[in-house]
Amino acid sequence: MRQITDRFLAAVKLCMGAEPVKQRLAQAWITELEDIGISELPAQLRPDFRRLREAMSAADPLPHESAAKASVRKMSARQATQQTLRILSLSQELIRISLQTETASQQSQSEELFFREIPAAERLN
């Protein structure tokens, strides 16, 4: 999951550039997120990612462009900003889930080490 989180963070970075919001959104999607499968995300994030994917492939492209570029071209600046905020929100949730997972894993490892050091007879008393 770390790789997915890193890709979302890279997309957020692209969304923060100086170019117009629509250009930044298209670049972030095409460069970092377009080839992520919905099933690669935690279950609770899949509906939001599905909505993002639908928004980024809503328009029929012209012969020289991708579906994402066509979709972003047809969005208003406000709609593009909403999808950019969705990327940010998904990134934040991925970080939160990653931190929870790492904390739980570290706690489990600490407990395992603790119980390994206690002699078996003492565990029963």
N, CA, C and O atoms as a Tinker XYZ file with bonds, in Angstrom:
   500  protein
     1  N      0.821000   -1.196000    0.000000    73     2
     2  CA     0.000000    0.000000    0.000000    64     1     3
     3  C      0.866000    1.261000    0.000000    63     2     4     5
     4  O      0.420000    2.329000   -0.420000    81     3
     5  N      2.091000    1.129000    0.468000    73     3     6
     6  CA     2.983000    2.293000    0.501000    64     5     7
     7  C      3.188000    2.861000   -0.897000    63     6     8     9
     8  O      3.238000    4.079000   -1.067000    81     7
     9  N      3.308000    1.995000   -1.899000    73     7    10
    10  CA     3.510000    2.460000   -3.269000    64     9    11
    11  C      2.305000    3.277000   -3.745000    63    10    12    13
    12  O      2.476000    4.309000   -4.393000    81    11
    13  N      1.113000    2.832000   -3.434000    73    11    14
    14  CA    -0.100000    3.567000   -3.820000    64    13    15
    15  C     -0.126000    4.918000   -3.117000    63    14    16    17
    16  O     -0.428000    5.937000   -3.739000    81    15
    17  N      0.186000    4.931000   -1.833000    73    15    18
    18  CA     0.212000    6.182000   -1.074000    64    17    19
    19  C      1.227000    7.134000   -1.683000    63    18    20    21
    20  O      0.948000    8.324000   -1.831000    81    19
    21  N      2.397000    6.629000   -2.036000    73    19    22
    22  CA     3.431000    7.474000   -2.643000    64    21    23
    23  C      2.965000    8.058000   -3.971000    63    22    24    25
    24  O      3.269000    9.207000   -4.291000    81    23
    25  N      2.236000    7.276000   -4.730000    73    23    26
    26  CA     1.733000    7.776000   -6.015000    64    25    27
    27  C      0.684000    8.867000   -5.805000    63    26    28    29
    28  O      0.647000    9.847000   -6.549000    81    27
    29  N     -0.161000    8.697000   -4.799000    73    27    30
    30  CA    -1.138000    9.742000   -4.499000    64    29    31
    31  C     -0.426000   11.019000   -4.023000    63    30    32    33
    32  O     -0.826000   12.126000   -4.386000    81    31
    33  N      0.610000   10.863000   -3.225000    73    31    34
    34  CA     1.358000   12.038000   -2.769000    64    33    35
    35  C      2.041000   12.733000   -3.940000    63    34    36    37
    36  O      2.104000   13.962000   -3.975000    81    35
    37  N      2.547000   11.974000   -4.888000    73    35    38
    38  CA     3.140000   12.560000   -6.091000    64    37    39
    39  C      2.066000   13.303000   -6.901000    63    38    40    41
    40  O      2.335000   14.358000   -7.476000    81    39
    41  N      0.861000   12.747000   -6.941000    73    39    42
    42  CA    -0.241000   13.414000   -7.642000    64    41    43
    43  C     -0.607000   14.726000   -6.950000    63    42    44    45
    44  O     -0.869000   15.731000   -7.611000    81    43
    45  N     -0.624000   14.712000   -5.626000    73    43    46
    46  CA    -0.905000   15.942000   -4.872000    64    45    47
    47  C      0.140000   16.996000   -5.203000    63    46    48    49
    48  O     -0.187000   18.166000   -5.400000    81    47
    49  N      1.385000   16.578000   -5.262000    73    47    50
    50  CA     2.467000   17.516000   -5.587000    64    49    51
    51  C      2.239000   18.123000   -6.970000    63    50    52    53
    52  O      2.417000   19.328000   -7.151000    81    51
    53  N      1.853000   17.314000   -7.935000    73    51    54
    54  CA     1.569000   17.819000   -9.277000    64    53    55
    55  C      0.371000   18.776000   -9.272000    63    54    56    57
    56  O      0.333000   19.738000  -10.039000    81    55
    57  N     -0.583000   18.508000   -8.419000    73    55    58
    58  CA    -1.783000   19.358000   -8.332000    64    57    59
    59  C     -1.478000   20.731000   -7.733000    63    58    60    61
    60  O     -2.304000   21.640000   -7.814000    81    59
    61  N     -0.314000   20.882000   -7.140000    73    59    62
    62  CA     0.029000   22.129000   -6.461000    64    61    63
    63  C      0.903000   23.050000   -7.305000    63    62    64    65
    64  O      1.422000   24.036000   -6.782000    81    63
    65  N      1.078000   22.768000   -8.562000    73    63    66
    66  CA     1.935000   23.574000   -9.425000    64    65    67
    67  C      1.342000   24.930000   -9.754000    63    66    68    69
    68  O      0.290000   25.306000   -9.238000    81    67
    69  N      2.026000   25.652000  -10.614000    73    67    70
    70  CA     1.617000   27.009000  -10.984000    64    69    71
    71  C      0.679000   27.041000  -12.198000    63    70    72    73
    72  O      0.068000   28.070000  -12.485000    81    71
    73  N      0.569000   25.927000  -12.897000    73    71    74
    74  CA    -0.281000   25.881000  -14.087000    64    73    75
    75  C     -1.754000   25.988000  -13.700000    63    74    76    77
    76  O     -2.087000   25.885000  -12.519000    81    75
    77  N     -2.638000   26.191000  -14.669000    73    75    78
    78  CA    -4.079000   26.205000  -14.375000    64    77    79
    79  C     -4.532000   24.870000  -13.772000    63    78    80    81
    80  O     -3.956000   23.821000  -14.062000    81    79
    81  N     -5.556000   24.924000  -12.942000    73    79    82
    82  CA    -6.023000   23.747000  -12.198000    64    81    83
    83  C     -6.359000   22.580000  -13.125000    63    82    84    85
    84  O     -6.066000   21.431000  -12.794000    81    83
    85  N     -6.954000   22.848000  -14.252000    73    83    86
    86  CA    -7.323000   21.765000  -15.160000    64    85    87
    87  C     -6.085000   21.049000  -15.705000    63    86    88    89
    88  O     -6.061000   19.822000  -15.804000    81    87
    89  N     -5.075000   21.816000  -16.051000    73    87    90
    90  CA    -3.832000   21.232000  -16.557000    64    89    91
    91  C     -3.150000   20.398000  -15.481000    63    90    92    93
    92  O     -2.643000   19.314000  -15.766000    81    91
    93  N     -3.134000   20.896000  -14.248000    73    91    94
    94  CA    -2.511000   20.167000  -13.140000    64    93    95
    95  C     -3.254000   18.879000  -12.844000    63    94    96    97
    96  O     -2.635000   17.841000  -12.609000    81    95
    97  N     -4.595000   18.940000  -12.856000    73    95    98
    98  CA    -5.405000   17.751000  -12.590000    64    97    99
    99  C     -5.151000   16.672000  -13.641000    63    98   100   101
   100  O     -4.931000   15.509000  -13.306000    81    99
   101  N     -5.184000   17.066000  -14.911000    73    99   102
   102  CA    -4.947000   16.089000  -15.990000    64   101   103
   103  C     -3.567000   15.464000  -15.857000    63   102   104   105
   104  O     -3.421000   14.251000  -16.005000    81   103
   105  N     -2.566000   16.269000  -15.581000    73   103   106
   106  CA    -1.206000   15.748000  -15.446000    64   105   107
   107  C     -1.100000   14.787000  -14.258000    63   106   108   109
   108  O     -0.486000   13.726000  -14.367000    81   107
   109  N     -1.689000   15.159000  -13.141000    73   107   110
   110  CA    -1.634000   14.295000  -11.949000    64   109   111
   111  C     -2.316000   12.956000  -12.222000    63   110   112   113
   112  O     -1.795000   11.900000  -11.863000    81   111
   113  N     -3.474000   13.010000  -12.853000    73   111   114
   114  CA    -4.209000   11.772000  -13.135000    64   113   115
   115  C     -3.437000   10.879000  -14.101000    63   114   116   117
   116  O     -3.222000    9.698000  -13.827000    81   115
   117  N     -3.025000   11.446000  -15.226000    73   115   118
   118  CA    -2.363000   10.652000  -16.267000    64   117   119
   119  C     -1.017000   10.118000  -15.786000    63   118   120   121
   120  O     -0.675000    8.966000  -16.051000    81   119
   121  N     -0.264000   10.939000  -15.092000    73   119   122
   122  CA     1.085000   10.562000  -14.670000    64   121   123
   123  C      1.097000    9.575000  -13.515000    63   122   124   125
   124  O      1.895000    8.638000  -13.505000    81   123
   125  N      0.210000    9.781000  -12.533000    73   123   126
   126  CA     0.320000    9.026000  -11.288000    64   125   127
   127  C     -0.833000    8.067000  -10.979000    63   126   128   129
   128  O     -0.603000    7.026000  -10.364000    81   127
   129  N     -2.050000    8.383000  -11.381000    73   127   130
   130  CA    -3.193000    7.650000  -10.838000    64   129   131
   131  C     -3.981000    6.805000  -11.828000    63   130   132   133
   132  O     -4.676000    5.870000  -11.431000    81   131
   133  N     -3.880000    7.119000  -13.081000    73   131   134
   134  CA    -4.740000    6.489000  -14.090000    64   133   135
   135  C     -4.656000    4.963000  -14.093000    63   134   136   137
   136  O     -5.670000    4.295000  -14.292000    81   135
   137  N     -3.486000    4.411000  -13.880000    73   135   138
   138  CA    -3.337000    2.955000  -13.976000    64   137   139
   139  C     -3.451000    2.233000  -12.638000    63   138   140   141
   140  O     -3.135000    1.047000  -12.547000    81   139
   141  N     -3.898000    2.933000  -11.601000    73   139   142
   142  CA    -4.151000    2.268000  -10.325000    64   141   143
   143  C     -5.507000    1.585000  -10.399000    63   142   144   145
   144  O     -6.502000    2.211000  -10.766000    81   143
   145  N     -5.550000    0.328000  -10.058000    73   143   146
   146  CA    -6.812000   -0.404000  -10.057000    64   145   147
   147  C     -7.604000   -0.108000   -8.795000    63   146   148   149
   148  O     -7.032000    0.087000   -7.723000    81   147
   149  N     -8.897000   -0.076000   -8.926000    73   147   150
   150  CA    -9.761000    0.206000   -7.779000    64   149   151
   151  C     -9.509000   -0.808000   -6.670000    63   150   152   153
   152  O     -9.513000   -0.453000   -5.491000    81   151
   153  N     -9.293000   -2.052000   -7.036000    73   151   154
   154  CA    -9.082000   -3.104000   -6.034000    64   153   155
   155  C     -7.758000   -2.956000   -5.284000    63   154   156   157
   156  O     -7.549000   -3.629000   -4.274000    81   155
   157  N     -6.866000   -2.093000   -5.755000    73   155   158
   158  CA    -5.591000   -1.881000   -5.065000    64   157   159
   159  C     -5.741000   -0.983000   -3.841000    63   158   160   161
   160  O     -4.840000   -0.909000   -3.005000    81   159
   161  N     -6.870000   -0.309000   -3.738000    73   159   162
   162  CA    -7.107000    0.603000   -2.614000    64   161   163
   163  C     -7.857000   -0.102000   -1.496000    63   162   164   165
   164  O     -8.556000   -1.086000   -1.738000    81   163
   165  N     -7.714000    0.398000   -0.274000    73   163   166
   166  CA    -8.522000   -0.139000    0.824000    64   165   167
   167  C    -10.012000    0.004000    0.488000    63   166   168   169
   168  O    -10.416000    0.958000   -0.177000    81   167
   169  N    -10.804000   -0.931000    0.943000    73   167   170
   170  CA   -12.227000   -0.990000    0.588000    64   169   171
   171  C    -12.968000    0.316000    0.853000    63   170   172   173
   172  O    -13.823000    0.712000    0.061000    81   171
   173  N    -12.654000    0.987000    1.951000    73   171   174
   174  CA   -13.400000    2.194000    2.297000    64   173   175
   175  C    -13.087000    3.369000    1.368000    63   174   176   177
   176  O    -13.825000    4.354000    1.356000    81   175
   177  N    -12.015000    3.281000    0.596000    73   175   178
   178  CA   -11.658000    4.368000   -0.320000    64   177   179
   179  C    -12.101000    4.101000   -1.757000    63   178   180   181
   180  O    -12.056000    4.994000   -2.603000    81   179
   181  N    -12.518000    2.900000   -2.019000    73   179   182
   182  CA   -12.869000    2.527000   -3.392000    64   181   183
   183  C    -14.027000    3.338000   -3.985000    63   182   184   185
   184  O    -13.942000    3.730000   -5.149000    81   183
   185  N    -15.096000    3.606000   -3.242000    73   183   186
   186  CA   -16.180000    4.409000   -3.849000    64   185   187
   187  C    -15.717000    5.795000   -4.299000    63   186   188   189
   188  O    -16.092000    6.252000   -5.378000    81   187
   189  N    -14.909000    6.460000   -3.485000    73   187   190
   190  CA   -14.411000    7.784000   -3.849000    64   189   191
   191  C    -13.472000    7.711000   -5.051000    63   190   192   193
   192  O    -13.526000    8.561000   -5.940000    81   191
   193  N    -12.614000    6.696000   -5.074000    73   191   194
   194  CA   -11.705000    6.550000   -6.208000    64   193   195
   195  C    -12.495000    6.209000   -7.471000    63   194   196   197
   196  O    -12.149000    6.660000   -8.563000    81   195
   197  N    -13.539000    5.428000   -7.323000    73   195   198
   198  CA   -14.385000    5.084000   -8.476000    64   197   199
   199  C    -15.020000    6.352000   -9.049000    63   198   200   201
   200  O    -15.075000    6.525000  -10.266000    81   199
   201  N    -15.504000    7.249000   -8.159000    73   199   202
   202  CA   -16.091000    8.516000   -8.624000    64   201   203
   203  C    -15.043000    9.381000   -9.331000    63   202   204   205
   204  O    -15.337000   10.028000  -10.336000    81   203
   205  N    -13.828000    9.384000   -8.798000    73   203   206
   206  CA   -12.748000   10.125000   -9.445000    64   205   207
   207  C    -12.467000    9.542000  -10.826000    63   206   208   209
   208  O    -12.349000   10.278000  -11.806000    81   207
   209  N    -12.362000    8.229000  -10.897000    73   207   210
   210  CA   -12.107000    7.569000  -12.185000    64   209   211
   211  C    -13.223000    7.874000  -13.185000    63   210   212   213
   212  O    -12.952000    8.135000  -14.357000    81   211
   213  N    -14.470000    7.842000  -12.728000    73   211   214
   214  CA   -15.601000    8.152000  -13.615000    64   213   215
   215  C    -15.527000    9.587000  -14.129000    63   214   216   217
   216  O    -15.773000    9.847000  -15.307000    81   215
   217  N    -15.188000   10.512000  -13.239000    73   215   218
   218  CA   -15.076000   11.917000  -13.635000    64   217   219
   219  C    -13.946000   12.118000  -14.644000    63   218   220   221
   220  O    -14.048000   12.948000  -15.548000    81   219
   221  N    -12.872000   11.350000  -14.479000    73   219   222
   222  CA   -11.715000   11.508000  -15.347000    64   221   223
   223  C    -11.842000   10.755000  -16.673000    63   222   224   225
   224  O    -10.954000   10.824000  -17.523000    81   223
   225  N    -12.938000   10.046000  -16.839000    73   223   226
   226  CA   -13.163000    9.343000  -18.111000    64   225   227
   227  C    -14.575000    9.566000  -18.633000    63   226   228   229
   228  O    -15.107000    8.741000  -19.376000    81   227
   229  N    -15.178000   10.681000  -18.244000    73   227   230
   230  CA   -16.579000   10.947000  -18.585000    64   229   231
   231  C    -16.781000   11.391000  -20.031000    63   230   232   233
   232  O    -17.842000   11.144000  -20.605000    81   231
   233  N    -15.799000   12.033000  -20.621000    73   231   234
   234  CA   -15.968000   12.597000  -21.967000    64   233   235
   235  C    -15.328000   11.719000  -23.031000    63   234   236   237
   236  O    -14.348000   11.016000  -22.783000    81   235
   237  N    -15.904000   11.780000  -24.207000    73   235   238
   238  CA   -15.320000   11.082000  -25.349000    64   237   239
   239  C    -14.169000   11.931000  -25.885000    63   238   240   241
   240  O    -14.349000   13.118000  -26.156000    81   239
   241  N    -12.997000   11.334000  -26.038000    73   239   242
   242  CA   -11.849000   12.126000  -26.482000    64   241   243
   243  C    -11.871000   12.410000  -27.979000    63   242   244   245
   244  O    -12.471000   11.673000  -28.762000    81   243
   245  N    -11.209000   13.482000  -28.351000    73   243   246
   246  CA   -10.948000   13.775000  -29.749000    64   245   247
   247  C     -9.838000   12.831000  -30.201000    63   246   248   249
   248  O     -9.181000   12.218000  -29.358000    81   247
   249  N     -9.615000   12.700000  -31.485000    73   247   250
   250  CA    -8.605000   11.754000  -31.960000    64   249   251
   251  C     -7.204000   11.962000  -31.376000    63   250   252   253
   252  O     -6.442000   11.000000  -31.277000    81   251
   253  N     -6.854000   13.155000  -30.999000    73   251   254
   254  CA    -5.495000   13.448000  -30.535000    64   253   255
   255  C     -5.349000   13.525000  -29.014000    63   254   256   257
   256  O     -4.293000   13.914000  -28.518000    81   255
   257  N     -6.389000   13.161000  -28.275000    73   255   258
   258  CA    -6.301000   13.313000  -26.821000    64   257   259
   259  C     -6.797000   12.079000  -26.076000    63   258   260   261
   260  O     -7.469000   11.217000  -26.643000    81   259
   261  N     -6.454000   12.017000  -24.808000    73   259   262
   262  CA    -6.901000   10.910000  -23.960000    64   261   263
   263  C     -8.274000   11.243000  -23.375000    63   262   264   265
   264  O     -8.719000   12.389000  -23.420000    81   263
   265  N     -8.931000   10.229000  -22.831000    73   263   266
   266  CA   -10.236000   10.444000  -22.186000    64   265   267
   267  C    -10.093000   11.397000  -21.001000    63   266   268   269
   268  O    -10.975000   12.218000  -20.749000    81   267
   269  N     -8.984000   11.285000  -20.280000    73   267   270
   270  CA    -8.770000   12.170000  -19.132000    64   269   271
   271  C     -8.651000   13.619000  -19.576000    63   270   272   273
   272  O     -9.259000   14.501000  -18.970000    81   271
   273  N     -7.884000   13.873000  -20.616000    73   271   274
   274  CA    -7.738000   15.250000  -21.098000    64   273   275
   275  C     -9.061000   15.788000  -21.616000    63   274   276   277
   276  O     -9.388000   16.954000  -21.392000    81   275
   277  N     -9.825000   14.949000  -22.305000    73   275   278
   278  CA   -11.133000   15.382000  -22.797000    64   277   279
   279  C    -12.075000   15.675000  -21.634000    63   278   280   281
   280  O    -12.807000   16.665000  -21.653000    81   279
   281  N    -12.051000   14.824000  -20.642000    73   279   282
   282  CA   -12.933000   15.005000  -19.478000    64   281   283
   283  C    -12.588000   16.281000  -18.726000    63   282   284   285
   284  O    -13.473000   17.041000  -18.335000    81   283
   285  N    -11.297000   16.509000  -18.527000    73   283   286
   286  CA   -10.870000   17.717000  -17.823000    64   285   287
   287  C    -11.175000   18.952000  -18.663000    63   286   288   289
   288  O    -11.585000   19.978000  -18.122000    81   287
   289  N    -10.982000   18.868000  -19.966000    73   287   290
   290  CA   -11.281000   19.997000  -20.854000    64   289   291
   291  C    -12.742000   20.420000  -20.732000    63   290   292   293
   292  O    -13.054000   21.609000  -20.799000    81   291
   293  N    -13.637000   19.447000  -20.554000    73   291   294
   294  CA   -15.064000   19.745000  -20.455000    64   293   295
   295  C    -15.501000   20.151000  -19.053000    63   294   296   297
   296  O    -16.627000   20.615000  -18.871000    81   295
   297  N    -14.629000   19.986000  -18.058000    73   295   298
   298  CA   -14.964000   20.392000  -16.688000    64   297   299
   299  C    -14.859000   21.904000  -16.537000    63   298   300   301
   300  O    -14.087000   22.566000  -17.230000    81   299
   301  N    -15.645000   22.422000  -15.625000    73   299   302
   302  CA   -15.441000   23.810000  -15.219000    64   301   303
   303  C    -14.242000   23.841000  -14.274000    63   302   304   305
   304  O    -13.797000   22.799000  -13.792000    81   303
   305  N    -13.729000   25.022000  -14.015000    73   303   306
   306  CA   -12.623000   25.146000  -13.062000    64   305   307
   307  C    -13.065000   24.650000  -11.689000    63   306   308   309
   308  O    -12.279000   24.049000  -10.956000    81   307
   309  N    -14.307000   24.899000  -11.351000    73   307   310
   310  CA   -14.826000   24.436000  -10.053000    64   309   311
   311  C    -14.866000   22.905000   -9.985000    63   310   312   313
   312  O    -14.486000   22.315000   -8.973000    81   311
   313  N    -15.324000   22.271000  -11.058000    73   311   314
   314  CA   -15.358000   20.805000  -11.089000    64   313   315
   315  C    -13.943000   20.218000  -11.016000    63   314   316   317
   316  O    -13.714000   19.218000  -10.334000    81   315
   317  N    -13.008000   20.844000  -11.718000    73   315   318
   318  CA   -11.619000   20.382000  -11.662000    64   317   319
   319  C    -11.066000   20.537000  -10.243000    63   318   320   321
   320  O    -10.340000   19.671000   -9.755000    81   319
   321  N    -11.408000   21.629000   -9.598000    73   319   322
   322  CA   -10.971000   21.828000   -8.212000    64   321   323
   323  C    -11.567000   20.765000   -7.309000    63   322   324   325
   324  O    -10.881000   20.269000   -6.415000    81   323
   325  N    -12.826000   20.402000   -7.517000    73   323   326
   326  CA   -13.455000   19.351000   -6.705000    64   325   327
   327  C    -12.735000   18.021000   -6.874000    63   326   328   329
   328  O    -12.547000   17.298000   -5.895000    81   327
   329  N    -12.333000   17.685000   -8.082000    73   327   330
   330  CA   -11.626000   16.421000   -8.307000    64   329   331
   331  C    -10.213000   16.480000   -7.723000    63   330   332   333
   332  O     -9.697000   15.477000   -7.230000    81   331
   333  N     -9.600000   17.651000   -7.781000    73   331   334
   334  CA    -8.289000   17.834000   -7.155000    64   333   335
   335  C     -8.404000   17.638000   -5.645000    63   334   336   337
   336  O     -7.551000   16.996000   -5.031000    81   335
   337  N     -9.453000   18.190000   -5.053000    73   335   338
   338  CA    -9.675000   18.010000   -3.618000    64   337   339
   339  C     -9.956000   16.545000   -3.281000    63   338   340   341
   340  O     -9.599000   16.077000   -2.199000    81   339
   341  N    -10.584000   15.834000   -4.186000    73   339   342
   342  CA   -10.822000   14.403000   -3.978000    64   341   343
   343  C     -9.490000   13.652000   -3.924000    63   342   344   345
   344  O     -9.315000   12.756000   -3.098000    81   343
   345  N     -8.558000   14.016000   -4.797000    73   343   346
   346  CA    -7.230000   13.401000   -4.770000    64   345   347
   347  C     -6.555000   13.686000   -3.433000    63   346   348   349
   348  O     -5.960000   12.792000   -2.831000    81   347
   349  N     -6.644000   14.913000   -2.976000    73   347   350
   350  CA    -6.057000   15.284000   -1.690000    64   349   351
   351  C     -6.696000   14.497000   -0.553000    63   350   352   353
   352  O     -5.995000   13.993000    0.325000    81   351
   353  N     -8.007000   14.390000   -0.565000    73   351   354
   354  CA    -8.724000   13.657000    0.477000    64   353   355
   355  C     -8.333000   12.180000    0.488000    63   354   356   357
   356  O     -8.091000   11.605000    1.549000    81   355
   357  N     -8.274000   11.576000   -0.682000    73   355   358
   358  CA    -7.860000   10.175000   -0.775000    64   357   359
   359  C     -6.429000    9.998000   -0.259000    63   358   360   361
   360  O     -6.123000    9.016000    0.416000    81   359
   361  N     -5.571000   10.942000   -0.578000    73   359   362
   362  CA    -4.190000   10.887000   -0.090000    64   361   363
   363  C     -4.141000   10.931000    1.428000    63   362   364   365
   364  O     -3.415000   10.164000    2.060000    81   363
   365  N     -4.912000   11.830000    2.000000    73   363   366
   366  CA    -4.946000   11.953000    3.459000    64   365   367
   367  C     -5.445000   10.657000    4.103000    63   366   368   369
   368  O     -4.892000   10.211000    5.108000    81   367
   369  N     -6.466000   10.067000    3.538000    73   367   370
   370  CA    -7.004000    8.822000    4.084000    64   369   371
   371  C     -5.995000    7.677000    3.943000    63   370   372   373
   372  O     -5.854000    6.858000    4.851000    81   371
   373  N     -5.305000    7.624000    2.819000    73   371   374
   374  CA    -4.286000    6.587000    2.642000    64   373   375
   375  C     -3.180000    6.730000    3.677000    63   374   376   377
   376  O     -2.702000    5.732000    4.217000    81   375
   377  N     -2.774000    7.943000    3.955000    73   375   378
   378  CA    -1.746000    8.180000    4.973000    64   377   379
   379  C     -2.259000    7.743000    6.339000    63   378   380   381
   380  O     -1.549000    7.069000    7.086000    81   379
   381  N     -3.483000    8.123000    6.663000    73   379   382
   382  CA    -4.073000    7.752000    7.953000    64   381   383
   383  C     -4.131000    6.234000    8.105000    63   382   384   385
   384  O     -3.758000    5.698000    9.148000    81   383
   385  N     -4.594000    5.550000    7.079000    73   383   386
   386  CA    -4.695000    4.086000    7.117000    64   385   387
   387  C     -3.305000    3.464000    7.222000    63   386   388   389
   388  O     -3.108000    2.506000    7.969000    81   387
   389  N     -2.351000    4.001000    6.485000    73   387   390
   390  CA    -0.974000    3.484000    6.544000    64   389   391
   391  C     -0.402000    3.628000    7.943000    63   390   392   393
   392  O      0.229000    2.704000    8.456000    81   391
   393  N     -0.619000    4.785000    8.565000    73   391   394
   394  CA    -0.112000    5.007000    9.917000    64   393   395
   395  C     -0.774000    4.061000   10.915000    63   394   396   397
   396  O     -0.106000    3.520000   11.797000    81   395
   397  N     -2.082000    3.859000   10.778000    73   395   398
   398  CA    -2.781000    2.928000   11.671000    64   397   399
   399  C     -2.243000    1.515000   11.497000    63   398   400   401
   400  O     -2.027000    0.805000   12.480000    81   399
   401  N     -2.028000    1.109000   10.266000    73   399   402
   402  CA    -1.519000   -0.226000    9.971000    64   401   403
   403  C     -0.112000   -0.408000   10.536000    63   402   404   405
   404  O      0.201000   -1.440000   11.132000    81   403
   405  N      0.738000    0.612000   10.342000    73   403   406
   406  CA     2.104000    0.530000   10.864000    64   405   407
   407  C      2.111000    0.484000   12.388000    63   406   408   409
   408  O      2.878000   -0.273000   12.982000    81   407
   409  N      1.258000    1.290000   13.024000    73   407   410
   410  CA     1.184000    1.317000   14.483000    64   409   411
   411  C      0.721000   -0.032000   15.013000    63   410   412   413
   412  O      1.290000   -0.554000   15.972000    81   411
   413  N     -0.308000   -0.596000   14.393000    73   411   414
   414  CA    -0.806000   -1.907000   14.824000    64   413   415
   415  C      0.258000   -2.978000   14.631000    63   414   416   417
   416  O      0.415000   -3.857000   15.477000    81   415
   417  N      0.977000   -2.910000   13.537000    73   415   418
   418  CA     2.030000   -3.889000   13.264000    64   417   419
   419  C      3.162000   -3.766000   14.283000    63   418   420   421
   420  O      3.670000   -4.773000   14.775000    81   419
   421  N      3.551000   -2.537000   14.595000    73   419   422
   422  CA     4.616000   -2.325000   15.582000    64   421   423
   423  C      4.177000   -2.803000   16.964000    63   422   424   425
   424  O      4.969000   -3.390000   17.700000    81   423
   425  N      2.926000   -2.554000   17.313000    73   423   426
   426  CA     2.413000   -2.993000   18.614000    64   425   427
   427  C      2.401000   -4.511000   18.683000    63   426   428   429
   428  O      2.779000   -5.089000   19.701000    81   427
   429  N      1.975000   -5.154000   17.621000    73   427   430
   430  CA     1.945000   -6.615000   17.569000    64   429   431
   431  C      3.357000   -7.192000   17.710000    63   430   432   433
   432  O      3.561000   -8.178000   18.417000    81   431
   433  N      4.319000   -6.577000   17.037000    73   431   434
   434  CA     5.700000   -7.040000   17.127000    64   433   435
   435  C      6.243000   -6.854000   18.539000    63   434   436   437
   436  O      6.957000   -7.718000   19.047000    81   435
   437  N      5.911000   -5.731000   19.176000    73   435   438
   438  CA     6.363000   -5.481000   20.549000    64   437   439
   439  C      5.788000   -6.515000   21.505000    63   438   440   441
   440  O      6.498000   -7.021000   22.374000    81   439
   441  N      4.505000   -6.834000   21.351000    73   439   442
   442  CA     3.872000   -7.836000   22.206000    64   441   443
   443  C      4.511000   -9.202000   21.993000    63   442   444   445
   444  O      4.734000   -9.948000   22.946000    81   443
   445  N      4.802000   -9.520000   20.740000    73   443   446
   446  CA     5.420000  -10.807000   20.428000    64   445   447
   447  C      6.800000  -10.913000   21.079000    63   446   448   449
   448  O      7.145000  -11.951000   21.645000    81   447
   449  N      7.585000   -9.839000   20.998000    73   447   450
   450  CA     8.906000   -9.842000   21.632000    64   449   451
   451  C      8.787000   -9.972000   23.142000    63   450   452   453
   452  O      9.565000  -10.690000   23.770000    81   451
   453  N      7.816000   -9.280000   23.729000    73   451   454
   454  CA     7.613000   -9.330000   25.163000    64   453   455
   455  C      7.308000  -10.753000   25.618000    63   454   456   457
   456  O      7.905000  -11.245000   26.576000    81   455
   457  N      6.381000  -11.411000   24.932000    73   455   458
   458  CA     5.989000  -12.758000   25.337000    64   457   459
   459  C      7.064000  -13.795000   25.040000    63   458   460   461
   460  O      7.108000  -14.832000   25.702000    81   459
   461  N      7.921000  -13.548000   24.073000    73   459   462
   462  CA     9.019000  -14.464000   23.787000    64   461   463
   463  C     10.023000  -14.480000   24.928000    63   462   464   465
   464  O     10.645000  -15.506000   25.202000    81   463
   465  N     10.180000  -13.351000   25.588000    73   463   466
   466  CA    11.179000  -13.241000   26.649000    64   465   467
   467  C     10.686000  -13.773000   27.987000    63   466   468   469
   468  O     11.497000  -13.970000   28.892000    81   467
   469  N      9.404000  -14.011000   28.143000    73   467   470
   470  CA     8.860000  -14.547000   29.387000    64   469   471
   471  C      8.919000  -16.070000   29.303000    63   470   472   473
   472  O      8.410000  -16.658000   28.349000    81   471
   473  N      9.543000  -16.717000   30.308000    73   471   474
   474  CA     9.577000  -18.188000   30.293000    64   473   475
   475  C      8.160000  -18.769000   30.290000    63   474   476   477
   476  O      7.240000  -18.194000   30.872000    81   475
   477  N      8.006000  -19.885000   29.644000    73   475   478
   478  CA     6.689000  -20.515000   29.459000    64   477   479
   479  C      5.964000  -20.732000   30.775000    63   478   480   481
   480  O      4.758000  -20.497000   30.837000    81   479
   481  N      6.633000  -21.165000   31.819000    73   479   482
   482  CA     5.980000  -21.442000   33.108000    64   481   483
   483  C      5.392000  -20.168000   33.693000    63   482   484   485
   484  O      4.323000  -20.210000   34.303000    81   483
   485  N      6.063000  -19.038000   33.522000    73   483   486
   486  CA     5.556000  -17.782000   34.073000    64   485   487
   487  C      4.315000  -17.306000   33.348000    63   486   488   489
   488  O      3.481000  -16.620000   33.940000    81   487
   489  N      4.175000  -17.651000   32.082000    73   487   490
   490  CA     2.984000  -17.256000   31.311000    64   489   491
   491  C      1.728000  -17.904000   31.875000    63   490   492   493
   492  O      0.644000  -17.327000   31.785000    81   491
   493  N      1.854000  -19.085000   32.450000    73   491   494
   494  CA     0.692000  -19.799000   32.947000    64   493   495
   495  C      0.241000  -19.302000   34.324000    63   494   496   497
   496  O     -0.922000  -19.491000   34.681000    81   495
   497  N      1.095000  -18.692000   35.083000    73   495   498
   498  CA     0.745000  -18.245000   36.443000    64   497   499
   499  C      0.124000  -16.887000   36.469000    63   498   500
   500  O     -0.220000  -16.386000   37.539000    81   499
